[in-house]
Amino acid sequence: MHTKTESINILGIETSCDETAAAVVANGNVVKSSVVASQGKLHEKYGGVVPEIASRAHIENIYPVVAEAIEKSGIESEDIDAIAVANQPGLTIALMVGVTAAKTLALVWEKPLIAINHLHAHMQSAILTTGDFELPAAALIVSGGHTSVYNYRRPLDPKLLGATIDDAAGEAFDKVAIILKLPYPGGPEIEKIAKEGNPQAINFPRSMLGPDSLDFSFSGIKTAVLYYCHGQDMKGKNLIDSMSRRQIADVAASFQAAVVDVLLEKTRRAAEKINARTILVGGGVASNENLRAGLRAMCESSSPPKKLLIAPKHYCTDNAVMVASLAYHKFKARAFADLSLEPEASG
C-alpha cells in the first residue's frame, strides 16, 4: 500500500509506429525520464513508415530504451509500481514489440500491467503540466495515422465525436510532400516552405462532409494537389520539375491553409456541440504553428473565450510520457490488464 506522500511510479512503453519510447512518470505528471529512439532516417528513402522495418528497429531498440529510461529516472526497477504499454491503435507488428516487452517485464518484476489507447494518451500530453481547466473539453487529436475529435470529461472515458473516414491530416501532409518532392517527414517540410508562399494562391477544397459532420476527410485535397501538379488526366508533364521554389511554396501554403481550415472548423463544431469550456490538442500535427495560431484565435474570439491547452511540441509526436501519465489514472482505478493482452491495429 502507498501512503499519500509516496509516489506511484509507472514505466510507460510506446511502439505504435516508428518511435521506440519509454518513460517513467510519477503520479501522472512528474516526468522522471523520457527516452525516444526515432526511426526517421530508416524510413526516409521510402517516403513513409515501412512496418517490417519499424518492427525490426523496435526489437533492436526496446530494451536499451527501457533500460535507459529507468537509469535516467533515478529509481530502481523494484520502485516501479506498474508497467504501461500502448496496445492500440497502430501498426500491429510494431505494437507487438512493446506489448511483448511490457508483458515480460510485468511477469518478471511481478508488477501490474496496464493497457493504454495511444490516441487517448495524446490527450494527456495536452494536460500534463496543468490540471487547471474547466470541463467539458473538446479534444482534437491530429497525427499521421489518425484525426479525431473527442468529448473529454474524464481521463478514462473520452467519447469519440468524429474521426477521419480516409486519410488522416498527417498522412495527407506526408503524401503531398512526396508530390512536391520535399524531404521526409513531410509535415515539417511543408510547414517550412509554406512560410515563403501565399496561402491564398490556390483555392484547394475544404471537405466538410455536411454542415453538422464532425468526421474528417483529407483524400480530396491530396488528390487536388496531385491534379494541380500533374494535370487532371495524370498524363501531363510533371509540373513540379518546372516550378520555381516560390510556386512550390504557394502550393504548400495553400494546401496547409486548407487542412488547417478544416481542423479549425471541425473543432469549433465539436466545441459547440458539447458546450466545451476547454480545447485540448495533441498529436504530431499539433506542432504546426499555423494550426496553433488558428486555435488560439478561435478560442480567444469565442464567447465566452475558451481555454486552449496544446501539447508541448516535444510531446506532440509519439512518446511514452503520455502513456505513463494516462496509466496513472488506470492504476488508481485498478484497471489492469492480464498477460493475455494483445495489440489491436484499430482503437
KEKOL-452637 format. One record per residue (C-alpha): residue in three letters; x, y, z. Coordinates in Angstrom, 1 decimal. Example, Ala and Ser with C-alpha at 12.3 -4.5 7.8 and 13.67 -1.06 7.14 Angstrom:
2
R     r        u        v        w
R   ALA     12.3     -4.5      7.8
R   SER     13.7     -1.1      7.1
END
This chain:
347
R     r        u        v        w
R   MET      0.0      0.0      0.0
R   HIS      1.1      3.6     -0.8
R   THR      0.7      6.4      1.7
R   LYS     -0.5      9.8      0.4
R   THR      3.1     11.1      0.3
R   GLU      4.5      8.2     -1.7
R   SER      4.9      8.4     -5.4
R   ILE      3.3      6.0     -7.8
R   ASN      6.0      5.4    -10.4
R   ILE      4.8      4.0    -13.8
R   LEU      7.0      2.8    -16.6
R   GLY      5.4      3.6    -19.9
R   ILE      6.3      1.9    -23.3
R   GLU      5.2      3.2    -26.7
R   THR      5.9      1.4    -30.1
R   SER      2.8      2.1    -32.1
R   CYS      4.6      3.4    -35.2
R   ASP      8.2      4.4    -35.7
R   GLU      9.3      5.7    -32.3
R   THR     10.6      3.3    -29.7
R   ALA      9.9      5.2    -26.4
R   ALA     10.0      4.5    -22.7
R   ALA      9.4      6.9    -19.8
R   VAL      9.0      6.8    -16.0
R   VAL      6.3      9.2    -14.7
R   ALA      5.3      9.6    -11.1
R   ASN      1.7     10.4    -10.1
R   GLY      0.7     11.1    -13.6
R   ASN      2.6     14.4    -14.1
R   VAL      6.1     14.2    -12.7
R   VAL      8.3     13.2    -15.6
R   LYS     11.4     11.4    -14.2
R   SER     12.7     10.2    -17.5
R   SER     11.7     10.1    -21.2
R   VAL     13.7      8.3    -23.9
R   VAL     12.7      8.2    -27.6
R   ALA     14.6      6.4    -30.3
R   SER     13.4      7.7    -33.7
R   GLN     13.5      5.7    -36.9
R   GLY     13.1      8.7    -39.3
R   LYS     16.3      8.0    -41.2
R   LEU     15.4      4.3    -41.7
R   HIS     12.1      5.2    -43.5
R   GLU     13.3      8.4    -45.3
R   LYS     14.1      6.8    -48.6
R   TYR     10.6      5.1    -48.7
R   GLY      8.7      8.4    -48.1
R   GLY      6.7      6.7    -45.3
R   VAL      6.9      4.1    -42.5
R   VAL      7.6      0.5    -43.6
R   PRO      6.0     -1.7    -41.0
R   GLU      8.6     -4.5    -41.2
R   ILE     11.5     -2.1    -40.9
R   ALA      9.8     -0.4    -38.0
R   SER      9.2     -3.7    -36.2
R   ARG     12.9     -4.8    -36.6
R   ALA     14.1     -1.5    -35.3
R   HIS     11.8     -1.7    -32.3
R   ILE     13.1     -5.1    -31.5
R   GLU     16.7     -3.8    -31.5
R   ASN     15.8     -0.6    -29.5
R   ILE     13.2     -1.7    -27.0
R   TYR     15.3     -3.0    -24.1
R   PRO     18.2     -0.4    -24.4
R   VAL     15.5      2.3    -24.4
R   VAL     13.7      0.9    -21.4
R   ALA     17.0      0.4    -19.5
R   GLU     18.0      4.0    -20.2
R   ALA     14.6      5.3    -19.1
R   ILE     14.9      3.5    -15.8
R   GLU     18.5      4.6    -15.3
R   LYS     17.7      8.2    -16.0
R   SER     14.7      8.2    -13.7
R   GLY     17.0      7.7    -10.7
R   ILE     14.9      4.9     -9.3
R   GLU     15.3      1.1     -9.2
R   SER     13.1     -1.4    -11.0
R   GLU     11.7     -2.5     -7.7
R   ASP     10.3      1.0     -7.2
R   ILE      8.3      0.8    -10.4
R   ASP      4.6      0.2     -9.5
R   ALA      3.2     -0.8    -12.8
R   ILE      4.1     -1.3    -16.5
R   ALA      2.0      0.5    -19.0
R   VAL      2.0      0.0    -22.8
R   ALA      0.2      1.4    -25.8
R   ASN     -1.5     -1.7    -27.3
R   GLN     -3.8      0.2    -29.7
R   PRO     -4.2      1.6    -32.3
R   GLY     -1.2      1.4    -34.6
R   LEU      0.9     -1.0    -36.7
R   THR      0.2     -4.4    -35.3
R   ILE      3.8     -5.7    -35.7
R   ALA      5.2     -2.6    -34.2
R   LEU      2.7     -2.7    -31.2
R   MET      3.6     -6.3    -30.7
R   VAL      7.2     -5.5    -29.7
R   GLY      6.1     -3.0    -27.0
R   VAL      3.3     -5.3    -25.7
R   THR      5.6     -8.3    -25.5
R   ALA      8.3     -6.3    -23.7
R   ALA      5.7     -4.9    -21.2
R   LYS      4.2     -8.3    -20.6
R   THR      7.7     -9.8    -20.0
R   LEU      8.6     -7.1    -17.5
R   ALA      5.3     -7.3    -15.7
R   LEU      5.8    -11.1    -15.4
R   VAL      9.4    -11.0    -14.3
R   TRP      9.1     -8.0    -11.9
R   GLU      5.6     -9.1    -10.7
R   LYS      4.1     -5.7    -11.4
R   PRO      0.6     -4.9    -12.7
R   LEU      0.2     -4.4    -16.5
R   ILE     -1.8     -1.5    -17.9
R   ALA     -3.1     -1.3    -21.4
R   ILE     -3.3      2.2    -23.0
R   ASN     -5.1      3.5    -26.0
R   HIS     -2.5      5.5    -27.9
R   LEU     -5.0      8.2    -29.0
R   HIS     -6.4      8.7    -25.5
R   ALA     -2.9      9.1    -24.3
R   HIS     -2.3     12.0    -26.7
R   MET     -4.9     13.9    -24.7
R   GLN     -2.8     13.5    -21.6
R   SER      0.1     15.3    -23.4
R   ALA     -2.1     18.5    -23.5
R   ILE     -2.9     18.5    -19.8
R   LEU      0.4     17.1    -18.4
R   THR      1.6     20.4    -17.0
R   THR     -1.8     21.7    -15.7
R   GLY     -4.9     20.5    -14.1
R   ASP     -6.4     23.9    -14.2
R   PHE     -9.1     23.8    -16.8
R   GLU    -12.9     23.5    -17.0
R   LEU    -14.9     20.6    -18.4
R   PRO    -16.3     19.6    -20.7
R   ALA    -13.4     19.8    -23.2
R   ALA    -13.3     19.1    -26.9
R   ALA    -10.1     17.2    -27.7
R   LEU     -8.6     17.3    -31.1
R   ILE     -6.1     14.5    -31.8
R   VAL     -4.3     15.1    -35.1
R   SER     -1.5     12.9    -36.2
R   GLY      0.0     10.9    -39.1
R   GLY     -2.4      7.9    -38.7
R   HIS     -5.4      9.5    -37.0
R   THR     -7.5     12.6    -36.9
R   SER    -10.2     12.5    -34.3
R   VAL    -12.2     14.8    -32.0
R   TYR    -13.5     13.7    -28.6
R   ASN    -15.7     14.8    -25.8
R   TYR    -13.3     14.8    -22.8
R   ARG    -15.0     14.7    -19.4
R   ARG    -12.6     12.3    -17.6
R   PRO     -9.3     10.7    -18.4
R   LEU    -10.6      7.1    -18.7
R   ASP    -13.8      7.8    -20.7
R   PRO    -13.3     10.1    -23.6
R   LYS    -16.2      9.9    -26.1
R   LEU    -15.4      9.9    -29.8
R   LEU    -17.3     12.5    -31.7
R   GLY    -15.7     12.3    -35.1
R   ALA    -12.8     10.7    -37.0
R   THR    -11.2     10.5    -40.4
R   ILE    -13.1      8.5    -43.0
R   ASP    -10.0      8.2    -45.2
R   ASP     -6.6      9.9    -45.0
R   ALA     -5.6     11.5    -41.7
R   ALA     -4.2     15.0    -41.7
R   GLY     -0.6     14.0    -41.1
R   GLU     -0.8     11.3    -43.8
R   ALA     -2.0     14.0    -46.2
R   PHE      0.9     16.2    -45.3
R   ASP      3.3     13.4    -46.0
R   LYS      1.7     12.4    -49.3
R   VAL      1.6     16.0    -50.5
R   ALA      5.3     16.4    -49.5
R   ILE      6.1     13.4    -51.8
R   ILE      4.1     15.1    -54.7
R   LEU      6.1     18.3    -54.1
R   LYS      9.4     16.3    -53.9
R   LEU     10.1     17.5    -50.4
R   PRO     12.1     15.5    -47.8
R   TYR     10.6     13.1    -45.3
R   PRO      8.9     13.5    -42.9
R   GLY      6.6     15.8    -44.9
R   GLY      4.7     17.7    -42.3
R   PRO      7.6     19.9    -41.0
R   GLU      9.0     20.4    -44.6
R   ILE      5.6     21.6    -45.9
R   GLU      5.3     24.0    -42.9
R   LYS      8.8     25.3    -43.5
R   ILE      8.5     26.1    -47.2
R   ALA      4.9     27.3    -46.8
R   LYS      6.3     30.3    -44.9
R   GLU      7.6     31.5    -48.3
R   GLY      4.3     31.0    -50.1
R   ASN      0.9     32.6    -50.4
R   PRO     -1.8     30.6    -48.6
R   GLN     -4.5     32.2    -50.9
R   ALA     -2.7     31.4    -54.2
R   ILE     -4.6     28.2    -54.9
R   ASN     -8.2     27.5    -53.7
R   PHE     -7.9     23.9    -52.7
R   PRO    -11.1     22.2    -51.5
R   ARG    -12.1     22.1    -47.8
R   SER    -14.1     18.9    -47.3
R   MET    -16.6     19.5    -44.5
R   LEU    -18.8     16.4    -45.2
R   GLY    -22.0     18.3    -44.4
R   PRO    -22.9     21.2    -42.1
R   ASP    -23.1     19.1    -39.0
R   SER    -20.5     16.4    -39.6
R   LEU    -17.6     16.0    -37.1
R   ASP    -15.8     13.5    -39.3
R   PHE    -12.7     14.3    -41.4
R   SER    -11.7     13.6    -44.9
R   PHE     -8.4     14.7    -46.5
R   SER     -8.1     12.4    -49.5
R   GLY     -9.9     15.0    -51.7
R   ILE     -7.3     17.8    -51.0
R   LYS     -4.5     15.3    -51.5
R   THR     -5.9     14.4    -54.9
R   ALA     -6.5     18.1    -55.8
R   VAL     -2.8     18.8    -55.2
R   LEU     -1.9     15.8    -57.3
R   TYR     -4.0     17.0    -60.2
R   TYR     -2.7     20.5    -59.8
R   CYS      0.9     19.3    -60.2
R   HIS      0.3     16.5    -62.8
R   GLY     -2.7     17.6    -64.7
R   GLN     -6.3     16.4    -64.4
R   ASP     -5.7     13.3    -66.6
R   MET     -2.4     12.4    -64.8
R   LYS     -0.8     12.1    -68.3
R   GLY      0.5     15.6    -68.5
R   LYS      4.0     16.7    -67.7
R   ASN      5.1     16.7    -64.1
R   LEU      4.8     20.5    -63.4
R   ILE      6.8     20.2    -60.2
R   ASP     10.0     19.9    -62.3
R   SER      9.4     23.2    -63.9
R   MET      8.0     25.0    -60.9
R   SER     10.0     27.7    -59.1
R   ARG     10.6     27.5    -55.4
R   ARG      8.0     30.2    -54.9
R   GLN      5.4     28.3    -56.9
R   ILE      6.1     25.2    -54.8
R   ALA      5.8     27.3    -51.7
R   ASP      2.4     28.6    -52.9
R   VAL      1.1     25.0    -53.3
R   ALA      2.4     24.1    -49.9
R   ALA      1.0     27.2    -48.2
R   SER     -2.4     26.8    -49.9
R   PHE     -2.6     23.1    -49.0
R   GLN     -1.7     23.8    -45.4
R   ALA     -4.2     26.6    -45.2
R   ALA     -7.0     24.3    -46.4
R   VAL     -6.1     21.5    -43.9
R   VAL     -5.9     23.9    -41.0
R   ASP     -9.3     25.5    -42.0
R   VAL    -10.9     22.0    -41.8
R   LEU     -9.3     21.2    -38.5
R   LEU    -10.4     24.5    -37.0
R   GLU    -14.0     24.2    -38.3
R   LYS    -14.4     20.7    -37.0
R   THR    -13.0     21.6    -33.6
R   ARG    -15.3     24.6    -33.5
R   ARG    -18.3     22.4    -34.3
R   ALA    -17.4     19.8    -31.7
R   ALA    -16.9     22.5    -29.0
R   GLU    -20.3     24.0    -29.9
R   LYS    -22.0     20.6    -29.8
R   ILE    -20.8     19.8    -26.2
R   ASN    -20.7     23.4    -24.9
R   ALA    -16.9     22.9    -24.3
R   ARG    -15.2     25.3    -22.0
R   THR    -11.7     24.0    -22.9
R   ILE    -10.0     22.8    -26.1
R   LEU     -7.3     20.1    -25.8
R   VAL     -5.0     19.4    -28.7
R   GLY     -2.4     16.7    -29.2
R   GLY     -0.7     14.6    -31.9
R   GLY      2.2     15.2    -34.3
R   VAL      0.3     17.8    -36.5
R   ALA     -0.4     19.8    -33.3
R   SER      3.1     21.1    -33.5
R   ASN      2.2     23.0    -36.7
R   GLU      2.4     26.7    -35.9
R   ASN     -0.4     27.7    -38.3
R   LEU     -2.8     25.3    -36.6
R   ARG     -1.7     26.5    -33.1
R   ALA     -2.2     30.2    -34.1
R   GLY     -5.6     29.4    -35.6
R   LEU     -6.7     27.5    -32.5
R   ARG     -5.6     30.4    -30.3
R   ALA     -7.5     32.9    -32.4
R   MET    -10.6     30.7    -32.3
R   CYS    -10.5     30.2    -28.6
R   GLU     -9.9     33.9    -27.9
R   SER    -12.8     35.0    -30.2
R   SER    -15.3     32.6    -28.6
R   SER    -18.0     34.0    -26.4
R   PRO    -17.1     33.3    -23.7
R   PRO    -13.4     32.7    -24.5
R   LYS    -12.3     29.1    -24.3
R   LYS     -9.1     27.8    -22.6
R   LEU     -6.7     26.3    -25.0
R   LEU     -4.3     23.5    -23.9
R   ILE     -1.9     22.2    -26.7
R   ALA      0.7     19.6    -26.0
R   PRO      4.2     20.9    -25.8
R   LYS      5.9     20.3    -29.1
R   HIS      8.3     17.6    -27.7
R   TYR      5.2     15.7    -26.5
R   CYS      3.2     16.1    -29.8
R   THR      4.9     13.2    -31.5
R   ASP      4.7      9.7    -30.1
R   ASN      6.2      9.4    -26.7
R   ALA      5.9      7.2    -23.6
R   VAL      5.3     10.0    -21.1
R   MET      1.7     10.3    -22.3
R   VAL      1.3      6.5    -21.9
R   ALA      2.6      6.5    -18.3
R   SER      0.6      9.6    -17.5
R   LEU     -2.7      8.1    -18.5
R   ALA     -1.8      4.8    -16.9
R   TYR     -1.7      6.6    -13.5
R   HIS     -5.4      7.1    -13.7
R   LYS     -5.9      3.5    -14.7
R   PHE     -3.7      2.4    -11.8
R   LYS     -5.9      4.4     -9.3
R   ALA     -8.9      2.7    -10.8
R   ARG     -7.2     -0.7    -10.6
R   ALA     -7.9     -1.1    -14.3
R   PHE     -5.2     -3.7    -15.0
R   ALA     -4.7     -6.0    -18.0
R   ASP     -3.7     -9.6    -17.8
R   LEU     -0.8    -11.4    -19.6
R   SER     -3.2    -12.4    -22.5
R   LEU     -3.1     -8.8    -23.7
R   GLU     -2.6     -8.4    -27.5
R   PRO     -2.1     -5.5    -29.8
R   GLU     -5.0     -4.1    -31.7
R   ALA     -4.5     -2.2    -35.0
R   SER     -7.6      0.0    -34.6
R   GLY     -8.8      1.5    -31.4
END
